[in-house]
């Protein structure tokens, strides 16, 4: 029983990790496009990848120089929905990790 609980928790954790990473990529890509960066997809990829999240820290430091130039209603709604989806991905991460730990304890 415990191995199934751990496996289910690991699956939920994996889905949450992939989903939140993709949503982070989309959020940074949209924000970089609103700020007028030359390569917003590259910034999105750099911020979503990396083991110690050095890409997102670099992006947050670098974006201080660029104020938001233009933001359309579509981009604003995309960012609002992306933030909510990112939060859901983090919830999946926490629930999956809690299930794994609970399965190991039992």
C-alpha positions as CSV (number, residue, x, y, z in Angstrom):
1,X,0.0,0.0,0.0
2,X,2.8,2.4,0.9
3,X,4.6,2.0,-2.5
4,X,1.4,2.9,-4.3
5,X,0.9,6.0,-2.2
6,X,4.5,7.0,-2.8
7,X,4.2,6.4,-6.6
8,X,0.9,8.4,-6.8
9,X,2.6,11.2,-4.8
10,X,5.6,11.1,-7.1
11,X,3.3,11.3,-10.2
12,X,1.4,14.3,-8.8
13,X,4.7,15.9,-7.9
14,X,6.1,15.4,-11.4
15,X,2.9,16.8,-13.1
16,X,3.0,19.8,-10.8
17,X,6.7,20.4,-11.5
18,X,6.3,20.3,-15.3
19,X,3.1,22.4,-15.2
20,X,4.6,25.1,-13.0
21,X,7.8,25.2,-15.0
22,X,5.8,25.7,-18.2
23,X,3.7,28.4,-16.6
24,X,6.8,30.2,-15.4
25,X,8.1,30.1,-19.0
26,X,4.9,31.6,-20.3
27,X,4.8,34.3,-17.6
28,X,8.4,35.5,-18.2
29,X,7.9,35.4,-22.0
30,X,4.8,37.6,-21.8
31,X,6.5,40.0,-19.3
32,X,9.6,40.2,-21.5
33,X,7.5,41.0,-24.6
34,X,5.6,43.7,-22.7
35,X,8.9,45.3,-21.6
36,X,10.4,45.3,-25.1
37,X,13.1,42.7,-24.7
38,X,14.7,41.5,-27.9
39,X,14.3,37.8,-27.4
40,X,11.4,37.1,-24.9
41,X,11.3,33.3,-25.7
42,X,15.0,33.0,-24.8
43,X,14.4,34.9,-21.5
44,X,11.5,32.6,-20.8
45,X,13.6,29.5,-21.4
46,X,16.5,30.8,-19.3
47,X,14.3,31.6,-16.4
48,X,12.4,28.3,-16.4
49,X,15.5,26.2,-16.7
50,X,18.3,25.7,-14.2
51,X,18.7,23.8,-11.0
52,X,19.2,26.8,-8.7
53,X,16.9,29.2,-10.5
54,X,19.7,31.5,-11.4
55,X,17.9,32.3,-14.7
56,X,14.9,33.8,-13.0
57,X,17.1,35.8,-10.6
58,X,19.1,37.1,-13.6
59,X,15.8,38.1,-15.4
60,X,14.4,39.8,-12.3
61,X,17.6,41.9,-11.9
62,X,17.8,42.6,-15.6
63,X,14.2,43.7,-16.1
64,X,14.6,46.6,-13.7
65,X,16.1,48.6,-16.6
66,X,13.1,48.1,-18.8
67,X,9.7,49.5,-17.7
68,X,6.5,48.1,-19.3
69,X,6.2,49.8,-22.7
70,X,2.8,48.5,-23.8
71,X,0.5,45.8,-22.4
72,X,-2.6,44.8,-24.2
73,X,-5.7,43.5,-22.5
74,X,-5.0,40.0,-23.9
75,X,-1.5,40.0,-22.4
76,X,-2.9,41.2,-19.1
77,X,-5.4,38.5,-18.9
78,X,-2.8,35.9,-20.1
79,X,-0.6,37.0,-17.2
80,X,-3.4,36.9,-14.6
81,X,-4.4,33.4,-15.7
82,X,-0.8,32.3,-15.8
83,X,-0.3,33.4,-12.2
84,X,-3.3,31.4,-11.1
85,X,-2.2,28.4,-13.1
86,X,1.3,28.7,-11.6
87,X,-0.2,28.7,-8.2
88,X,-2.1,25.5,-9.0
89,X,1.1,23.9,-10.2
90,X,2.8,24.8,-6.9
91,X,-0.1,23.3,-5.0
92,X,0.3,20.0,-7.0
93,X,4.0,20.1,-6.1
94,X,3.2,20.4,-2.4
95,X,0.5,17.8,-2.4
96,X,2.7,15.4,-4.3
97,X,5.6,15.9,-1.9
98,X,3.4,15.5,1.1
99,X,2.0,12.3,-0.3
100,X,5.5,10.9,-0.8
101,X,6.6,11.8,2.7
102,X,3.4,10.4,4.2
103,X,3.9,7.2,2.3
104,X,7.4,6.9,3.6
105,X,6.4,7.5,7.2
106,X,3.6,4.9,7.1
